[in-house]
Amino acid sequence: MTDKDSGERKVIEGPDERYIVLCGTCGARTRAYRTKGAETRAWVRGDIIKGEKQ
């Protein structure tokens, strides 16, 4: 699991703005949420999608 302090909030712009938390080290991320703060709560509870840094 990624270090919870390494996440950074990102905004996915579009007709429906969405928010995610993305780990700059390993590429793990949360799913996209419509409400700001929901992605942070998901990150803290460990609800992440494993990723690979490319």
Biopython code that builds the backbone (N, CA, C, O; Angstrom):
import numpy as np
from Bio.PDB.StructureBuilder import StructureBuilder

atoms = [
    (1, "MET", "N", (0.830, -1.177, 0.000)),
    (1, "MET", "CA", (0.000, 0.000, 0.000)),
    (1, "MET", "C", (0.877, 1.243, 0.000)),
    (1, "MET", "O", (1.969, 1.253, 0.569)),
    (2, "THR", "N", (0.398, 2.250, -0.625)),
    (2, "THR", "CA", (1.132, 3.494, -0.741)),
    (2, "THR", "C", (1.147, 4.262, 0.573)),
    (2, "THR", "O", (0.287, 4.049, 1.428)),
    (3, "ASP", "N", (2.110, 5.145, 0.735)),
    (3, "ASP", "CA", (2.179, 6.012, 1.905)),
    (3, "ASP", "C", (1.074, 7.055, 1.814)),
    (3, "ASP", "O", (0.985, 7.775, 0.820)),
    (4, "LYS", "N", (0.241, 7.143, 2.825)),
    (4, "LYS", "CA", (-0.919, 8.041, 2.771)),
    (4, "LYS", "C", (-0.534, 9.507, 2.687)),
    (4, "LYS", "O", (-1.357, 10.335, 2.294)),
    (5, "ASP", "N", (0.695, 9.849, 3.044)),
    (5, "ASP", "CA", (1.138, 11.242, 2.963)),
    (5, "ASP", "C", (1.613, 11.624, 1.567)),
    (5, "ASP", "O", (1.897, 12.795, 1.315)),
    (6, "SER", "N", (1.704, 10.663, 0.658)),
    (6, "SER", "CA", (2.253, 10.952, -0.666)),
    (6, "SER", "C", (1.184, 11.290, -1.702)),
    (6, "SER", "O", (1.511, 11.519, -2.867)),
    (7, "GLY", "N", (-0.082, 11.326, -1.301)),
    (7, "GLY", "CA", (-1.164, 11.597, -2.247)),
    (7, "GLY", "C", (-1.342, 13.077, -2.521)),
    (7, "GLY", "O", (-1.100, 13.918, -1.656)),
    (8, "GLU", "N", (-1.768, 13.380, -3.733)),
    (8, "GLU", "CA", (-2.025, 14.755, -4.136)),
    (8, "GLU", "C", (-3.386, 14.822, -4.825)),
    (8, "GLU", "O", (-3.688, 14.002, -5.692)),
    (9, "ARG", "N", (-4.199, 15.789, -4.441)),
    (9, "ARG", "CA", (-5.521, 15.947, -5.052)),
    (9, "ARG", "C", (-5.362, 16.484, -6.471)),
    (9, "ARG", "O", (-4.608, 17.424, -6.722)),
    (10, "LYS", "N", (-6.085, 15.867, -7.378)),
    (10, "LYS", "CA", (-6.119, 16.291, -8.774)),
    (10, "LYS", "C", (-7.567, 16.535, -9.178)),
    (10, "LYS", "O", (-8.480, 15.873, -8.685)),
    (11, "VAL", "N", (-7.765, 17.485, -10.071)),
    (11, "VAL", "CA", (-9.095, 17.793, -10.585)),
    (11, "VAL", "C", (-9.177, 17.297, -12.020)),
    (11, "VAL", "O", (-8.323, 17.620, -12.846)),
    (12, "ILE", "N", (-10.199, 16.516, -12.311)),
    (12, "ILE", "CA", (-10.459, 16.070, -13.678)),
    (12, "ILE", "C", (-11.518, 17.019, -14.226)),
    (12, "ILE", "O", (-12.687, 16.964, -13.842)),
    (13, "GLU", "N", (-11.093, 17.871, -15.113)),
    (13, "GLU", "CA", (-12.009, 18.877, -15.648)),
    (13, "GLU", "C", (-12.864, 18.300, -16.752)),
    (13, "GLU", "O", (-12.450, 17.390, -17.470)),
    (14, "GLY", "N", (-14.046, 18.831, -16.877)),
    (14, "GLY", "CA", (-14.994, 18.397, -17.886)),
    (14, "GLY", "C", (-16.366, 18.901, -17.512)),
    (14, "GLY", "O", (-16.499, 19.727, -16.609)),
    (15, "PRO", "N", (-17.389, 18.418, -18.193)),
    (15, "PRO", "CA", (-18.749, 18.857, -17.875)),
    (15, "PRO", "C", (-19.115, 18.597, -16.408)),
    (15, "PRO", "O", (-19.791, 19.408, -15.775)),
    (16, "ASP", "N", (-18.662, 17.462, -15.883)),
    (16, "ASP", "CA", (-18.843, 17.131, -14.469)),
    (16, "ASP", "C", (-17.459, 17.062, -13.844)),
    (16, "ASP", "O", (-16.756, 16.063, -13.992)),
    (17, "GLU", "N", (-17.067, 18.123, -13.145)),
    (17, "GLU", "CA", (-15.755, 18.155, -12.512)),
    (17, "GLU", "C", (-15.664, 17.040, -11.478)),
    (17, "GLU", "O", (-16.579, 16.852, -10.676)),
    (18, "ARG", "N", (-14.555, 16.301, -11.498)),
    (18, "ARG", "CA", (-14.343, 15.183, -10.572)),
    (18, "ARG", "C", (-13.011, 15.369, -9.860)),
    (18, "ARG", "O", (-12.125, 16.072, -10.347)),
    (19, "TYR", "N", (-12.881, 14.732, -8.703)),
    (19, "TYR", "CA", (-11.675, 14.830, -7.898)),
    (19, "TYR", "C", (-11.120, 13.442, -7.615)),
    (19, "TYR", "O", (-11.872, 12.496, -7.381)),
    (20, "ILE", "N", (-9.790, 13.331, -7.640)),
    (20, "ILE", "CA", (-9.111, 12.101, -7.259)),
    (20, "ILE", "C", (-7.915, 12.473, -6.388)),
    (20, "ILE", "O", (-7.482, 13.625, -6.366)),
    (21, "VAL", "N", (-7.391, 11.487, -5.678)),
    (21, "VAL", "CA", (-6.091, 11.623, -5.024)),
    (21, "VAL", "C", (-5.179, 10.646, -5.742)),
    (21, "VAL", "O", (-5.520, 9.477, -5.924)),
    (22, "LEU", "N", (-4.013, 11.137, -6.149)),
    (22, "LEU", "CA", (-3.051, 10.354, -6.923)),
    (22, "LEU", "C", (-1.711, 10.327, -6.202)),
    (22, "LEU", "O", (-1.222, 11.360, -5.745)),
    (23, "CYS", "N", (-1.122, 9.145, -6.103)),
    (23, "CYS", "CA", (0.208, 9.002, -5.513)),
    (23, "CYS", "C", (1.241, 9.263, -6.592)),
    (23, "CYS", "O", (1.266, 8.577, -7.613)),
    (24, "GLY", "N", (2.089, 10.247, -6.371)),
    (24, "GLY", "CA", (3.132, 10.572, -7.331)),
    (24, "GLY", "C", (4.247, 9.546, -7.366)),
    (24, "GLY", "O", (5.025, 9.521, -8.321)),
    (25, "THR", "N", (4.347, 8.707, -6.361)),
    (25, "THR", "CA", (5.402, 7.709, -6.288)),
    (25, "THR", "C", (5.049, 6.421, -7.018)),
    (25, "THR", "O", (5.811, 5.945, -7.859)),
    (26, "CYS", "N", (3.867, 5.853, -6.685)),
    (26, "CYS", "CA", (3.530, 4.539, -7.243)),
    (26, "CYS", "C", (2.365, 4.570, -8.228)),
    (26, "CYS", "O", (2.104, 3.568, -8.895)),
    (27, "GLY", "N", (1.660, 5.697, -8.335)),
    (27, "GLY", "CA", (0.556, 5.795, -9.283)),
    (27, "GLY", "C", (-0.785, 5.316, -8.761)),
    (27, "GLY", "O", (-1.775, 5.339, -9.491)),
    (28, "ALA", "N", (-0.835, 4.876, -7.488)),
    (28, "ALA", "CA", (-2.118, 4.479, -6.916)),
    (28, "ALA", "C", (-3.032, 5.701, -6.860)),
    (28, "ALA", "O", (-2.561, 6.832, -6.745)),
    (29, "ARG", "N", (-4.348, 5.464, -6.944)),
    (29, "ARG", "CA", (-5.277, 6.591, -6.925)),
    (29, "ARG", "C", (-6.626, 6.153, -6.378)),
    (29, "ARG", "O", (-6.914, 4.962, -6.256)),
    (30, "THR", "N", (-7.437, 7.136, -6.057)),
    (30, "THR", "CA", (-8.810, 6.848, -5.679)),
    (30, "THR", "C", (-9.641, 6.865, -6.953)),
    (30, "THR", "O", (-9.167, 7.275, -8.012)),
    (31, "ARG", "N", (-10.887, 6.415, -6.839)),
    (31, "ARG", "CA", (-11.783, 6.591, -7.978)),
    (31, "ARG", "C", (-12.169, 8.061, -8.021)),
    (31, "ARG", "O", (-11.881, 8.796, -7.076)),
    (32, "ALA", "N", (-12.801, 8.501, -9.073)),
    (32, "ALA", "CA", (-13.197, 9.899, -9.229)),
    (32, "ALA", "C", (-14.484, 10.176, -8.460)),
    (32, "ALA", "O", (-15.454, 9.424, -8.558)),
    (33, "TYR", "N", (-14.480, 11.251, -7.705)),
    (33, "TYR", "CA", (-15.642, 11.658, -6.911)),
    (33, "TYR", "C", (-16.116, 13.032, -7.358)),
    (33, "TYR", "O", (-15.320, 13.866, -7.789)),
    (34, "ARG", "N", (-17.420, 13.258, -7.249)),
    (34, "ARG", "CA", (-18.005, 14.549, -7.634)),
    (34, "ARG", "C", (-17.841, 15.604, -6.561)),
    (34, "ARG", "O", (-17.771, 16.793, -6.872)),
    (35, "THR", "N", (-17.777, 15.194, -5.300)),
    (35, "THR", "CA", (-17.684, 16.160, -4.215)),
    (35, "THR", "C", (-16.266, 16.251, -3.680)),
    (35, "THR", "O", (-15.621, 15.240, -3.403)),
    (36, "LYS", "N", (-15.799, 17.475, -3.543)),
    (36, "LYS", "CA", (-14.462, 17.708, -3.016)),
    (36, "LYS", "C", (-14.422, 17.240, -1.568)),
    (36, "LYS", "O", (-15.297, 17.597, -0.780)),
    (37, "GLY", "N", (-13.444, 16.466, -1.217)),
    (37, "GLY", "CA", (-13.302, 15.915, 0.126)),
    (37, "GLY", "C", (-13.600, 14.429, 0.185)),
    (37, "GLY", "O", (-13.028, 13.710, 1.005)),
    (38, "ALA", "N", (-14.493, 13.963, -0.679)),
    (38, "ALA", "CA", (-14.816, 12.530, -0.697)),
    (38, "ALA", "C", (-13.596, 11.715, -1.110)),
    (38, "ALA", "O", (-13.377, 10.619, -0.595)),
    (39, "GLU", "N", (-12.807, 12.245, -2.031)),
    (39, "GLU", "CA", (-11.610, 11.525, -2.478)),
    (39, "GLU", "C", (-10.570, 11.446, -1.371)),
    (39, "GLU", "O", (-9.860, 10.447, -1.256)),
    (40, "THR", "N", (-10.474, 12.489, -0.559)),
    (40, "THR", "CA", (-9.528, 12.486, 0.552)),
    (40, "THR", "C", (-9.944, 11.458, 1.600)),
    (40, "THR", "O", (-9.102, 10.726, 2.121)),
    (41, "ARG", "N", (-11.227, 11.401, 1.907)),
    (41, "ARG", "CA", (-11.714, 10.406, 2.867)),
    (41, "ARG", "C", (-11.456, 8.987, 2.357)),
    (41, "ARG", "O", (-11.091, 8.109, 3.138)),
    (42, "ALA", "N", (-11.642, 8.756, 1.062)),
    (42, "ALA", "CA", (-11.370, 7.439, 0.469)),
    (42, "ALA", "C", (-9.887, 7.097, 0.596)),
    (42, "ALA", "O", (-9.538, 5.958, 0.907)),
    (43, "TRP", "N", (-9.027, 8.064, 0.360)),
    (43, "TRP", "CA", (-7.570, 7.866, 0.442)),
    (43, "TRP", "C", (-7.181, 7.470, 1.865)),
    (43, "TRP", "O", (-6.402, 6.538, 2.062)),
    (44, "VAL", "N", (-7.712, 8.164, 2.835)),
    (44, "VAL", "CA", (-7.379, 7.909, 4.233)),
    (44, "VAL", "C", (-7.844, 6.523, 4.664)),
    (44, "VAL", "O", (-7.140, 5.846, 5.413)),
    (45, "ARG", "N", (-9.004, 6.093, 4.210)),
    (45, "ARG", "CA", (-9.496, 4.765, 4.602)),
    (45, "ARG", "C", (-8.877, 3.637, 3.765)),
    (45, "ARG", "O", (-9.148, 2.464, 4.025)),
    (46, "GLY", "N", (-8.054, 3.973, 2.770)),
    (46, "GLY", "CA", (-7.354, 2.961, 1.989)),
    (46, "GLY", "C", (-8.136, 2.433, 0.799)),
    (46, "GLY", "O", (-7.807, 1.377, 0.258)),
    (47, "ASP", "N", (-9.156, 3.149, 0.391)),
    (47, "ASP", "CA", (-9.985, 2.754, -0.762)),
    (47, "ASP", "C", (-9.325, 3.258, -2.036)),
    (47, "ASP", "O", (-9.738, 4.269, -2.605)),
    (48, "ILE", "N", (-8.292, 2.540, -2.478)),
    (48, "ILE", "CA", (-7.494, 2.994, -3.622)),
    (48, "ILE", "C", (-7.442, 1.946, -4.722)),
    (48, "ILE", "O", (-7.696, 0.763, -4.497)),
    (49, "ILE", "N", (-7.107, 2.411, -5.909)),
    (49, "ILE", "CA", (-6.895, 1.543, -7.071)),
    (49, "ILE", "C", (-5.374, 1.467, -7.251)),
    (49, "ILE", "O", (-4.695, 2.486, -7.375)),
    (50, "LYS", "N", (-4.872, 0.262, -7.263)),
    (50, "LYS", "CA", (-3.422, 0.087, -7.436)),
    (50, "LYS", "C", (-3.004, 0.614, -8.797)),
    (50, "LYS", "O", (-3.716, 0.440, -9.786)),
    (51, "GLY", "N", (-1.875, 1.242, -8.841)),
    (51, "GLY", "CA", (-1.385, 1.795, -10.100)),
    (51, "GLY", "C", (0.071, 1.485, -10.304)),
    (51, "GLY", "O", (0.758, 0.977, -9.418)),
    (52, "GLU", "N", (0.518, 1.799, -11.476)),
    (52, "GLU", "CA", (1.934, 1.646, -11.792)),
    (52, "GLU", "C", (2.449, 2.960, -12.324)),
    (52, "GLU", "O", (1.894, 3.521, -13.268)),
    (53, "LYS", "N", (3.500, 3.444, -11.722)),
    (53, "LYS", "CA", (4.131, 4.679, -12.171)),
    (53, "LYS", "C", (4.815, 4.397, -13.491)),
    (53, "LYS", "O", (5.596, 3.453, -13.602)),
    (54, "GLN", "N", (4.524, 5.214, -14.494)),
    (54, "GLN", "CA", (5.127, 4.994, -15.817)),
    (54, "GLN", "C", (6.130, 6.034, -16.143)),
    (54, "GLN", "O", (6.730, 5.998, -17.217)),
]
sb = StructureBuilder()
sb.init_structure("model")
sb.init_model(0)
sb.init_chain("A")
sb.init_seg("    ")
for serial, (resi, resn, name, xyz) in enumerate(atoms, 1):
    if name == "N":
        sb.init_residue(resn, " ", resi, " ")
    sb.init_atom(name, np.array(xyz, "f"), 0.0, 1.0, " ", f" {name:<3s}", serial, name[0])
structure = sb.get_structure()
